[in-house]
Amino acid sequence: MSAQEETYDEEEEEKVLNAEEVTLIATDFLKRLGNKQGLRPIKASLEEDIYIVEVGLSKKIATVQIDSTTEQIKEYEIKEKEEKNQQASSSFIPLTPKNIIMLAGIAGAAVVVSALLGIQSLISSIL
């Protein structure tokens, strides 16, 4: 074995993964699974010999576990995002452009119908 080969072997053994490298491994893995757009790394942490990388997808969060010594993906999980105000928002109508136009149309129709029925003059005579 030459001195150059020994140096190369030592460099391979001493190579330690960092958060940036495991994030790249995790995002590349998720891209291969079909999640090509909207990948936003959230967190990378090391617990014993396993890196845990959290990546935000469009409406989900992926958690990928990577062995720090072998660089292999040990486990992954993709789950729906937990919304903090999920219960509060479910009781109201979401304000989408379609819903806003619909509400404005209903209010306009109510004004027209009340004018045709003379309800406005009745209300103004009471006040």
N, CA, C and O atoms as a GROMACS GRO file, in nm:
protein
  508
    1MET      N    1   0.084  -0.116   0.000
    1MET     CA    2   0.000   0.000   0.000
    1MET      C    3   0.089   0.123   0.000
    1MET      O    4   0.184   0.132   0.078
    2SER      N    5   0.059   0.218  -0.088
    2SER     CA    6   0.140   0.339  -0.096
    2SER      C    7   0.096   0.440   0.009
    2SER      O    8  -0.009   0.425   0.072
    3ALA      N    9   0.177   0.542   0.027
    3ALA     CA   10   0.147   0.646   0.127
    3ALA      C   11   0.021   0.722   0.088
    3ALA      O   12  -0.055   0.766   0.175
    4GLN      N   13   0.000   0.739  -0.043
    4GLN     CA   14  -0.118   0.812  -0.088
    4GLN      C   15  -0.245   0.733  -0.055
    4GLN      O   16  -0.345   0.792  -0.013
    5GLU      N   17  -0.244   0.601  -0.073
    5GLU     CA   18  -0.360   0.518  -0.042
    5GLU      C   19  -0.388   0.519   0.107
    5GLU      O   20  -0.505   0.520   0.148
    6GLU      N   21  -0.284   0.518   0.190
    6GLU     CA   22  -0.303   0.521   0.334
    6GLU      C   23  -0.368   0.652   0.377
    6GLU      O   24  -0.457   0.653   0.462
    7THR      N   25  -0.323   0.763   0.318
    7THR     CA   26  -0.381   0.893   0.350
    7THR      C   27  -0.528   0.897   0.310
    7THR      O   28  -0.612   0.950   0.384
    8TYR      N   29  -0.559   0.841   0.193
    8TYR     CA   30  -0.696   0.838   0.144
    8TYR      C   31  -0.784   0.756   0.238
    8TYR      O   32  -0.896   0.797   0.269
    9ASP      N   33  -0.736   0.640   0.284
    9ASP     CA   34  -0.812   0.556   0.376
    9ASP      C   35  -0.836   0.628   0.509
    9ASP      O   36  -0.944   0.618   0.566
   10GLU      N   37  -0.736   0.699   0.558
   10GLU     CA   38  -0.750   0.771   0.683
   10GLU      C   39  -0.853   0.883   0.669
   10GLU      O   40  -0.932   0.907   0.761
   11GLU      N   41  -0.853   0.953   0.553
   11GLU     CA   42  -0.950   1.060   0.531
   11GLU      C   43  -1.091   1.004   0.528
   11GLU      O   44  -1.184   1.067   0.579
   12GLU      N   45  -1.110   0.887   0.467
   12GLU     CA   46  -1.243   0.825   0.461
   12GLU      C   47  -1.291   0.790   0.600
   12GLU      O   48  -1.408   0.812   0.633
   13GLU      N   49  -1.203   0.734   0.682
   13GLU     CA   50  -1.241   0.694   0.816
   13GLU      C   51  -1.272   0.814   0.904
   13GLU      O   52  -1.360   0.807   0.990
   14GLU      N   53  -1.201   0.926   0.883
   14GLU     CA   54  -1.218   1.043   0.966
   14GLU      C   55  -1.332   1.132   0.921
   14GLU      O   56  -1.370   1.224   0.993
   15LYS      N   57  -1.388   1.106   0.805
   15LYS     CA   58  -1.495   1.190   0.753
   15LYS      C   59  -1.617   1.176   0.843
   15LYS      O   60  -1.671   1.067   0.864
   16VAL      N   61  -1.659   1.290   0.896
   16VAL     CA   62  -1.775   1.294   0.985
   16VAL      C   63  -1.881   1.379   0.917
   16VAL      O   64  -1.852   1.488   0.868
   17LEU      N   65  -2.003   1.329   0.914
   17LEU     CA   66  -2.111   1.405   0.853
   17LEU      C   67  -2.145   1.527   0.937
   17LEU      O   68  -2.132   1.526   1.060
   18ASN      N   69  -2.189   1.631   0.870
   18ASN     CA   70  -2.237   1.748   0.942
   18ASN      C   71  -2.382   1.772   0.902
   18ASN      O   72  -2.436   1.701   0.817
   19ALA      N   73  -2.444   1.870   0.962
   19ALA     CA   74  -2.586   1.896   0.939
   19ALA      C   75  -2.616   1.930   0.793
   19ALA      O   76  -2.719   1.889   0.739
   20GLU      N   77  -2.527   2.003   0.729
   20GLU     CA   78  -2.548   2.040   0.589
   20GLU      C   79  -2.548   1.916   0.499
   20GLU      O   80  -2.633   1.904   0.411
   21GLU      N   81  -2.454   1.826   0.521
   21GLU     CA   82  -2.445   1.706   0.438
   21GLU      C   83  -2.566   1.615   0.457
   21GLU      O   84  -2.619   1.562   0.360
   22VAL      N   85  -2.610   1.596   0.582
   22VAL     CA   86  -2.726   1.508   0.603
   22VAL      C   87  -2.854   1.573   0.550
   22VAL      O   88  -2.945   1.502   0.508
   23THR      N   89  -2.860   1.705   0.551
   23THR     CA   90  -2.976   1.773   0.493
   23THR      C   91  -2.980   1.749   0.342
   23THR      O   92  -3.087   1.725   0.286
   24LEU      N   93  -2.864   1.755   0.277
   24LEU     CA   94  -2.858   1.725   0.133
   24LEU      C   95  -2.898   1.581   0.104
   24LEU      O   96  -2.969   1.554   0.007
   25ILE      N   97  -2.852   1.488   0.187
   25ILE     CA   98  -2.888   1.347   0.170
   25ILE      C   99  -3.039   1.331   0.183
   25ILE      O  100  -3.101   1.262   0.102
   26ALA      N  101  -3.097   1.394   0.284
   26ALA     CA  102  -3.241   1.381   0.308
   26ALA      C  103  -3.323   1.443   0.195
   26ALA      O  104  -3.419   1.383   0.148
   27THR      N  105  -3.284   1.563   0.150
   27THR     CA  106  -3.361   1.627   0.042
   27THR      C  107  -3.347   1.552  -0.090
   27THR      O  108  -3.443   1.541  -0.166
   28ASP      N  109  -3.227   1.500  -0.118
   28ASP     CA  110  -3.210   1.419  -0.240
   28ASP      C  111  -3.297   1.293  -0.234
   28ASP      O  112  -3.356   1.254  -0.334
   29PHE      N  113  -3.304   1.231  -0.117
   29PHE     CA  114  -3.388   1.112  -0.098
   29PHE      C  115  -3.535   1.146  -0.121
   29PHE      O  116  -3.606   1.072  -0.189
   30LEU      N  117  -3.580   1.257  -0.065
   30LEU     CA  118  -3.720   1.296  -0.081
   30LEU      C  119  -3.752   1.333  -0.226
   30LEU      O  120  -3.863   1.309  -0.273
   31LYS      N  121  -3.655   1.390  -0.297
   31LYS     CA  122  -3.675   1.418  -0.439
   31LYS      C  123  -3.692   1.290  -0.518
   31LYS      O  124  -3.774   1.282  -0.610
   32ARG      N  125  -3.613   1.188  -0.483
   32ARG     CA  126  -3.626   1.058  -0.552
   32ARG      C  127  -3.761   0.993  -0.524
   32ARG      O  128  -3.809   0.913  -0.604
   33LEU      N  129  -3.823   1.027  -0.411
   33LEU     CA  130  -3.955   0.974  -0.378
   33LEU      C  131  -4.066   1.049  -0.451
   33LEU      O  132  -4.182   1.008  -0.445
   34GLY      N  133  -4.033   1.158  -0.520
   34GLY     CA  134  -4.132   1.231  -0.597
   34GLY      C  135  -4.166   1.367  -0.542
   34GLY      O  136  -4.251   1.436  -0.599
   35ASN      N  137  -4.105   1.409  -0.434
   35ASN     CA  138  -4.130   1.541  -0.375
   35ASN      C  139  -4.027   1.638  -0.432
   35ASN      O  140  -3.927   1.668  -0.366
   36LYS      N  141  -4.050   1.687  -0.551
   36LYS     CA  142  -3.948   1.765  -0.620
   36LYS      C  143  -3.952   1.914  -0.588
   36LYS      O  144  -3.849   1.981  -0.598
   37GLN      N  145  -4.068   1.968  -0.549
   37GLN     CA  146  -4.078   2.111  -0.524
   37GLN      C  147  -4.122   2.137  -0.381
   37GLN      O  148  -4.187   2.053  -0.318
   38GLY      N  149  -4.087   2.253  -0.332
   38GLY     CA  150  -4.132   2.295  -0.201
   38GLY      C  151  -4.060   2.229  -0.085
   38GLY      O  152  -4.115   2.224   0.025
   39LEU      N  153  -3.938   2.179  -0.105
   39LEU     CA  154  -3.862   2.120   0.004
   39LEU      C  155  -3.794   2.230   0.085
   39LEU      O  156  -3.710   2.303   0.033
   40ARG      N  157  -3.830   2.240   0.213
   40ARG     CA  158  -3.773   2.341   0.300
   40ARG      C  159  -3.716   2.274   0.425
   40ARG      O  160  -3.792   2.230   0.511
   41PRO      N  161  -3.584   2.265   0.435
   41PRO     CA  162  -3.526   2.205   0.556
   41PRO      C  163  -3.566   2.286   0.679
   41PRO      O  164  -3.560   2.408   0.680
   42ILE      N  165  -3.607   2.213   0.783
   42ILE     CA  166  -3.653   2.277   0.906
   42ILE      C  167  -3.551   2.257   1.017
   42ILE      O  168  -3.514   2.351   1.088
   43LYS      N  169  -3.505   2.132   1.033
   43LYS     CA  170  -3.422   2.102   1.149
   43LYS      C  171  -3.336   1.980   1.119
   43LYS      O  172  -3.380   1.887   1.051
   44ALA      N  173  -3.214   1.980   1.172
   44ALA     CA  174  -3.125   1.864   1.168
   44ALA      C  175  -3.062   1.850   1.304
   44ALA      O  176  -3.001   1.944   1.356
   45SER      N  177  -3.077   1.731   1.364
   45SER     CA  178  -3.020   1.710   1.498
   45SER      C  179  -2.954   1.573   1.503
   45SER      O  180  -2.991   1.481   1.430
   46LEU      N  181  -2.857   1.560   1.590
   46LEU     CA  182  -2.782   1.436   1.608
   46LEU      C  183  -2.818   1.376   1.743
   46LEU      O  184  -2.800   1.439   1.847
   47GLU      N  185  -2.868   1.252   1.740
   47GLU     CA  186  -2.898   1.178   1.862
   47GLU      C  187  -2.822   1.046   1.854
   47GLU      O  188  -2.852   0.959   1.772
   48GLU      N  189  -2.722   1.033   1.939
   48GLU     CA  190  -2.629   0.919   1.938
   48GLU      C  191  -2.562   0.913   1.801
   48GLU      O  192  -2.489   1.005   1.767
   49ASP      N  193  -2.585   0.809   1.722
   49ASP     CA  194  -2.524   0.798   1.590
   49ASP      C  195  -2.623   0.822   1.477
   49ASP      O  196  -2.594   0.790   1.362
   50ILE      N  197  -2.738   0.877   1.507
   50ILE     CA  198  -2.843   0.896   1.407
   50ILE      C  199  -2.875   1.045   1.394
   50ILE      O  200  -2.906   1.112   1.493
   51TYR      N  201  -2.866   1.095   1.271
   51TYR     CA  202  -2.912   1.230   1.242
   51TYR      C  203  -3.061   1.225   1.213
   51TYR      O  204  -3.108   1.138   1.140
   52ILE      N  205  -3.134   1.318   1.269
   52ILE     CA  206  -3.277   1.328   1.241
   52ILE      C  207  -3.298   1.461   1.169
   52ILE      O  208  -3.271   1.568   1.224
   53VAL      N  209  -3.346   1.452   1.044
   53VAL     CA  210  -3.364   1.570   0.961
   53VAL      C  211  -3.514   1.588   0.935
   53VAL      O  212  -3.581   1.495   0.890
   54GLU      N  213  -3.564   1.708   0.963
   54GLU     CA  214  -3.703   1.741   0.934
   54GLU      C  215  -3.706   1.834   0.814
   54GLU      O  216  -3.634   1.934   0.810
   55VAL      N  217  -3.789   1.800   0.715
   55VAL     CA  218  -3.800   1.878   0.593
   55VAL      C  219  -3.947   1.909   0.570
   55VAL      O  220  -4.031   1.819   0.573
   56GLY      N  221  -3.977   2.036   0.547
   56GLY     CA  222  -4.114   2.076   0.517
   56GLY      C  223  -4.143   2.056   0.369
   56GLY      O  224  -4.067   2.099   0.283
   57LEU      N  225  -4.255   1.991   0.342
   57LEU     CA  226  -4.303   1.975   0.206
   57LEU      C  227  -4.419   2.073   0.189
   57LEU      O  228  -4.446   2.152   0.279
   58SER      N  229  -4.490   2.069   0.076
   58SER     CA  230  -4.595   2.167   0.054
   58SER      C  231  -4.702   2.163   0.163
   58SER      O  232  -4.736   2.268   0.218
   59LYS      N  233  -4.756   2.047   0.196
   59LYS     CA  234  -4.858   2.038   0.301
   59LYS      C  235  -4.824   1.930   0.403
   59LYS      O  236  -4.909   1.889   0.482
   60LYS      N  237  -4.699   1.885   0.403
   60LYS     CA  238  -4.658   1.776   0.491
   60LYS      C  239  -4.522   1.806   0.551
   60LYS      O  240  -4.454   1.901   0.512
   61ILE      N  241  -4.483   1.723   0.647
   61ILE     CA  242  -4.349   1.730   0.706
   61ILE      C  243  -4.288   1.591   0.699
   61ILE      O  244  -4.349   1.493   0.739
   62ALA      N  245  -4.166   1.585   0.648
   62ALA     CA  246  -4.094   1.459   0.638
   62ALA      C  247  -3.985   1.455   0.745
   62ALA      O  248  -3.914   1.553   0.767
   63THR      N  249  -3.974   1.340   0.812
   63THR     CA  250  -3.867   1.318   0.910
   63THR      C  251  -3.782   1.202   0.858
   63THR      O  252  -3.832   1.092   0.838
   64VAL      N  253  -3.654   1.228   0.837
   64VAL     CA  254  -3.563   1.128   0.782
   64VAL      C  255  -3.453   1.103   0.884
   64VAL      O  256  -3.391   1.197   0.935
   65GLN      N  257  -3.429   0.973   0.914
   65GLN     CA  258  -3.321   0.936   1.006
   65GLN      C  259  -3.206   0.877   0.925
   65GLN      O  260  -3.225   0.786   0.845
   66ILE      N  261  -3.086   0.932   0.947
   66ILE     CA  262  -2.968   0.894   0.870
   66ILE      C  263  -2.858   0.850   0.967
   66ILE      O  264  -2.827   0.921   1.062
   67ASP      N  265  -2.800   0.733   0.940
   67ASP     CA  266  -2.689   0.682   1.021
   67ASP      C  267  -2.566   0.767   0.992
   67ASP      O  268  -2.527   0.781   0.876
   68SER      N  269  -2.506   0.824   1.096
   68SER     CA  270  -2.393   0.915   1.076
   68SER      C  271  -2.265   0.843   1.035
   68SER      O  272  -2.175   0.906   0.980
   69THR      N  273  -2.256   0.714   1.060
   69THR     CA  274  -2.134   0.642   1.024
   69THR      C  275  -2.142   0.583   0.884
   69THR      O  276  -2.043   0.585   0.811
   70THR      N  277  -2.257   0.531   0.844
   70THR     CA  278  -2.270   0.467   0.713
   70THR      C  279  -2.338   0.553   0.609
   70THR      O  280  -2.338   0.518   0.491
   71GLU      N  281  -2.396   0.667   0.650
   71GLU     CA  282  -2.468   0.758   0.562
   71GLU      C  283  -2.593   0.694   0.502
   71GLU      O  284  -2.644   0.742   0.401
   72GLN      N  285  -2.642   0.588   0.561
   72GLN     CA  286  -2.761   0.520   0.511
   72GLN      C  287  -2.886   0.576   0.577
   72GLN      O  288  -2.884   0.616   0.694
   73ILE      N  289  -2.993   0.577   0.503
   73ILE     CA  290  -3.121   0.621   0.557
   73ILE      C  291  -3.180   0.503   0.632
   73ILE      O  292  -3.208   0.398   0.574
   74LYS      N  293  -3.199   0.522   0.760
   74LYS     CA  294  -3.250   0.414   0.845
   74LYS      C  295  -3.402   0.412   0.850
   74LYS      O  296  -3.464   0.306   0.856
   75GLU      N  297  -3.462   0.531   0.847
   75GLU     CA  298  -3.607   0.538   0.862
   75GLU      C  299  -3.653   0.674   0.810
   75GLU      O  300  -3.581   0.773   0.818
   76TYR      N  301  -3.776   0.677   0.758
   76TYR     CA  302  -3.835   0.805   0.720
   76TYR      C  303  -3.985   0.801   0.743
   76TYR      O  304  -4.046   0.694   0.745
   77GLU      N  305  -4.043   0.919   0.762
   77GLU     CA  306  -4.187   0.930   0.784
   77GLU      C  307  -4.234   1.061   0.723
   77GLU      O  308  -4.170   1.165   0.739
   78ILE      N  309  -4.345   1.054   0.652
   78ILE     CA  310  -4.406   1.174   0.594
   78ILE      C  311  -4.547   1.183   0.651
   78ILE      O  312  -4.628   1.092   0.634
   79LYS      N  313  -4.574   1.296   0.718
   79LYS     CA  314  -4.707   1.311   0.778
   79LYS      C  315  -4.760   1.451   0.753
   79LYS      O  316  -4.685   1.543   0.720
   80GLU      N  317  -4.892   1.466   0.768
   80GLU     CA  318  -4.958   1.594   0.747
   80GLU      C  319  -4.910   1.694   0.852
   80GLU      O  320  -4.879   1.657   0.965
   81LYS      N  321  -4.905   1.822   0.812
   81LYS     CA  322  -4.867   1.926   0.907
   81LYS      C  323  -4.977   1.940   1.010
   81LYS      O  324  -5.096   1.934   0.978
   82GLU      N  325  -4.938   1.959   1.134
   82GLU     CA  326  -5.034   1.984   1.241
   82GLU      C  327  -5.053   2.134   1.250
   82GLU      O  328  -4.959   2.208   1.281
   83GLU      N  329  -5.175   2.179   1.224
   83GLU     CA  330  -5.201   2.321   1.231
   83GLU      C  331  -5.235   2.359   1.374
   83GLU      O  332  -5.312   2.291   1.441
   84LYS      N  333  -5.176   2.468   1.419
   84LYS     CA  334  -5.194   2.512   1.557
   84LYS      C  335  -5.338   2.553   1.584
   84LYS      O  336  -5.393   2.523   1.690
   85ASN      N  337  -5.399   2.621   1.489
   85ASN     CA  338  -5.535   2.670   1.508
   85ASN      C  339  -5.634   2.587   1.428
   85ASN      O  340  -5.731   2.642   1.373
   86GLN      N  341  -5.612   2.459   1.420
   86GLN     CA  342  -5.696   2.374   1.337
   86GLN      C  343  -5.841   2.374   1.387
   86GLN      O  344  -5.932   2.381   1.305
   87GLN      N  345  -5.864   2.365   1.517
   87GLN     CA  346  -6.000   2.363   1.570
   87GLN      C  347  -6.068   2.498   1.553
   87GLN      O  348  -6.185   2.503   1.518
   88ALA      N  349  -5.996   2.605   1.576
   88ALA     CA  350  -6.055   2.738   1.562
   88ALA      C  351  -6.089   2.770   1.417
   88ALA      O  352  -6.193   2.828   1.390
   89SER      N  353  -6.002   2.732   1.326
   89SER     CA  354  -6.027   2.763   1.185
   89SER      C  355  -6.136   2.675   1.126
   89SER      O  356  -6.196   2.714   1.026
   90SER      N  357  -6.164   2.560   1.184
   90SER     CA  358  -6.266   2.472   1.129
   90SER      C  359  -6.406   2.524   1.158
   90SER      O  360  -6.500   2.484   1.090
   91SER      N  361  -6.422   2.613   1.258
   91SER     CA  362  -6.554   2.664   1.290
   91SER      C  363  -6.592   2.784   1.203
   91SER      O  364  -6.709   2.821   1.199
   92PHE      N  365  -6.498   2.846   1.135
   92PHE     CA  366  -6.523   2.960   1.048
   92PHE      C  367  -6.510   2.920   0.902
   92PHE      O  368  -6.448   2.819   0.868
   93ILE      N  369  -6.571   3.001   0.817
   93ILE     CA  370  -6.556   2.979   0.673
   93ILE      C  371  -6.417   3.030   0.634
   93ILE      O  372  -6.384   3.144   0.666
   94PRO      N  373  -6.337   2.949   0.568
   94PRO     CA  374  -6.204   2.998   0.528
   94PRO      C  375  -6.217   3.112   0.427
   94PRO      O  376  -6.302   3.107   0.337
   95LEU      N  377  -6.134   3.214   0.441
   95LEU     CA  378  -6.143   3.331   0.354
   95LEU      C  379  -6.062   3.310   0.226
   95LEU      O  380  -5.950   3.358   0.212
   96THR      N  381  -6.123   3.236   0.137
   96THR     CA  382  -6.063   3.219   0.005
   96THR      C  383  -6.128   3.320  -0.089
   96THR      O  384  -6.237   3.368  -0.059
   97PRO      N  385  -6.066   3.352  -0.200
   97PRO     CA  386  -6.128   3.447  -0.294
   97PRO      C  387  -6.268   3.403  -0.338
   97PRO      O  388  -6.358   3.487  -0.354
   98LYS      N  389  -6.286   3.275  -0.358
   98LYS     CA  390  -6.417   3.224  -0.399
   98LYS      C  391  -6.522   3.252  -0.292
   98LYS      O  392  -6.633   3.295  -0.324
   99ASN      N  393  -6.490   3.227  -0.166
   99ASN     CA  394  -6.584   3.250  -0.057
   99ASN      C  395  -6.614   3.399  -0.037
   99ASN      O  396  -6.727   3.435  -0.006
  100ILE      N  397  -6.514   3.484  -0.055
  100ILE     CA  398  -6.534   3.628  -0.040
  100ILE      C  399  -6.630   3.680  -0.148
  100ILE      O  400  -6.719   3.760  -0.119
  101ILE      N  401  -6.612   3.635  -0.271
  101ILE     CA  402  -6.701   3.676  -0.380
  101ILE      C  403  -6.843   3.625  -0.354
  101ILE      O  404  -6.940   3.697  -0.378
  102MET      N  405  -6.855   3.504  -0.304
  102MET     CA  406  -6.986   3.448  -0.275
  102MET      C  407  -7.056   3.528  -0.165
  102MET      O  408  -7.174   3.558  -0.177
  103LEU      N  409  -6.984   3.563  -0.058
  103LEU     CA  410  -7.043   3.641   0.050
  103LEU      C  411  -7.084   3.780   0.003
  103LEU      O  412  -7.189   3.830   0.042
  104ALA      N  413  -7.003   3.843  -0.082
  104ALA     CA  414  -7.037   3.975  -0.136
  104ALA      C  415  -7.161   3.965  -0.224
  104ALA      O  416  -7.247   4.054  -0.220
  105GLY      N  417  -7.172   3.859  -0.301
  105GLY     CA  418  -7.290   3.838  -0.385
  105GLY      C  419  -7.416   3.820  -0.302
  105GLY      O  420  -7.522   3.874  -0.336
  106ILE      N  421  -7.407   3.745  -0.194
  106ILE     CA  422  -7.522   3.724  -0.105
  106ILE      C  423  -7.564   3.855  -0.041
  106ILE      O  424  -7.683   3.885  -0.032
  107ALA      N  425  -7.467   3.935   0.005
  107ALA     CA  426  -7.498   4.064   0.067
  107ALA      C  427  -7.563   4.157  -0.035
  107ALA      O  428  -7.659   4.227  -0.002
  108GLY      N  429  -7.512   4.159  -0.156
  108GLY     CA  430  -7.571   4.243  -0.262
  108GLY      C  431  -7.712   4.200  -0.295
  108GLY      O  432  -7.801   4.283  -0.313
  109ALA      N  433  -7.734   4.070  -0.304
  109ALA     CA  434  -7.868   4.018  -0.332
  109ALA      C  435  -7.964   4.053  -0.219
  109ALA      O  436  -8.080   4.084  -0.244
  110ALA      N  437  -7.917   4.048  -0.097
  110ALA     CA  438  -8.002   4.082   0.017
  110ALA      C  439  -8.044   4.228   0.012
  110ALA      O  440  -8.158   4.261   0.045
  111VAL      N  441  -7.953   4.318  -0.029
  111VAL     CA  442  -7.986   4.460  -0.040
  111VAL      C  443  -8.091   4.482  -0.149
  111VAL      O  444  -8.186   4.556  -0.129
  112VAL      N  445  -8.073   4.416  -0.263
  112VAL     CA  446  -8.168   4.431  -0.374
  112VAL      C  447  -8.305   4.379  -0.334
  112VAL      O  448  -8.405   4.446  -0.359
  113VAL      N  449  -8.311   4.262  -0.272
  113VAL     CA  450  -8.439   4.204  -0.231
  113VAL      C  451  -8.507   4.292  -0.127
  113VAL      O  452  -8.628   4.314  -0.133
  114SER      N  453  -8.430   4.343  -0.032
  114SER     CA  454  -8.492   4.429   0.070
  114SER      C  455  -8.544   4.559   0.009
  114SER      O  456  -8.645   4.612   0.055
  115ALA      N  457  -8.476   4.612  -0.093
  115ALA     CA  458  -8.523   4.734  -0.160
  115ALA      C  459  -8.652   4.706  -0.236
  115ALA      O  460  -8.744   4.788  -0.236
  116LEU      N  461  -8.660   4.591  -0.299
  116LEU     CA  462  -8.780   4.556  -0.373
  116LEU      C  463  -8.899   4.535  -0.281
  116LEU      O  464  -9.012   4.566  -0.317
  117LEU      N  465  -8.876   4.483  -0.165
  117LEU     CA  466  -8.984   4.456  -0.072
  117LEU      C  467  -9.018   4.575   0.016
  117LEU      O  468  -9.116   4.570   0.090
  118GLY      N  469  -8.942   4.680   0.010
  118GLY     CA  470  -8.968   4.800   0.088
  118GLY      C  471  -8.929   4.787   0.233
  118GLY      O  472  -8.980   4.861   0.317
  119ILE      N  473  -8.842   4.695   0.265
  119ILE     CA  474  -8.800   4.675   0.403
  119ILE      C  475  -8.718   4.793   0.451
  119ILE      O  476  -8.722   4.826   0.570
  120GLN      N  477  -8.643   4.857   0.364
  120GLN     CA  478  -8.559   4.969   0.404
  120GLN      C  479  -8.642   5.086   0.454
  120GLN      O  480  -8.606   5.152   0.552
  121SER      N  481  -8.755   5.114   0.385
  121SER     CA  482  -8.840   5.224   0.431
  121SER      C  483  -8.906   5.190   0.563
  121SER      O  484  -8.931   5.279   0.644
  122LEU      N  485  -8.936   5.064   0.584
  122LEU     CA  486  -8.995   5.021   0.710
  122LEU      C  487  -8.897   5.041   0.825
  122LEU      O  488  -8.935   5.089   0.932
  123ILE      N  489  -8.772   5.004   0.802
  123ILE     CA  490  -8.668   5.017   0.906
  123ILE      C  491  -8.642   5.166   0.936
  123ILE      O  492  -8.627   5.204   1.052
  124SER      N  493  -8.636   5.249   0.831
  124SER     CA  494  -8.609   5.391   0.854
  124SER      C  495  -8.728   5.460   0.923
  124SER      O  496  -8.707   5.557   0.997
  125SER      N  497  -8.851   5.413   0.901
  125SER     CA  498  -8.966   5.473   0.970
  125SER      C  499  -8.967   5.434   1.119
  125SER      O  500  -9.016   5.510   1.203
  126ILE      N  501  -8.913   5.317   1.151
  126ILE     CA  502  -8.907   5.274   1.290
  126ILE      C  503  -8.801   5.354   1.363
  126ILE      O  504  -8.822   5.392   1.478
  127LEU      N  505  -8.690   5.379   1.300
  127LEU     CA  506  -8.581   5.454   1.366
  127LEU      C  507  -8.612   5.598   1.361
  127LEU      O  508  -8.534   5.679   1.411
   0.00000   0.00000   0.00000
